[in-house]
Amino acid sequence: MSGSEAVGPMEAVRAKAVDDQLIDELVGRAQAEGLRPAGEGGLLQQLTVMM
């Protein structure tokens, strides 16, 4: 059983809403600091380097 099958439908909807809110916040902060969401030196590249 995968992680998405282990939670009920309402929990999955709540988790997606939190994920979407977090993504919006990260992108908004990055743009406010002049950082592009993607591309050379952008937020996505910086996040992937951290992992």
N, C-alpha and C positions, 0 to 999 in steps of 0.2 A: 504494500500500500504506500503510495507516495504522500508527501506532505500535504498536497492540495486535497487528497481524498480523505485525510484524517480529520479535517475540520468540516463543520456544517456549513450550509449555504450562507447563513447570516454572518458567520465569522469570516468567511471568505470575502463577502461584500465589504465588511468593516475593514479588513486588512487591506483590500485594494484601495479604499478611500484614504486610509492612512498613508499608503505608498504614494498615491497620487498627490496628496498634500505635501509630503516630504519632497517629492520631485519638484513640485512647483516652488517650494521654499528654496531649495538648493539652486535651481535655475535663476530665480529672482535675485538671490544674493550674488550669484556669479555675475549676472548682467549688471547689477548695481555697482560692482567693483570693476566693470569693464572687461569681464572675462566672457568669452563666447561659450555657449553650451557644448559645442563640438568643434572638431578641427584641431589643427596644430596648436598646442598649448592651451586648449580649452578645458572646460570642466570635466568632460567625459574622459579625456586623456589623463588628466590629473588623478581622477578617481581610480582608473584602471591601474595606474602606476602604484597607487597606495595598496592595492590588493595584491 
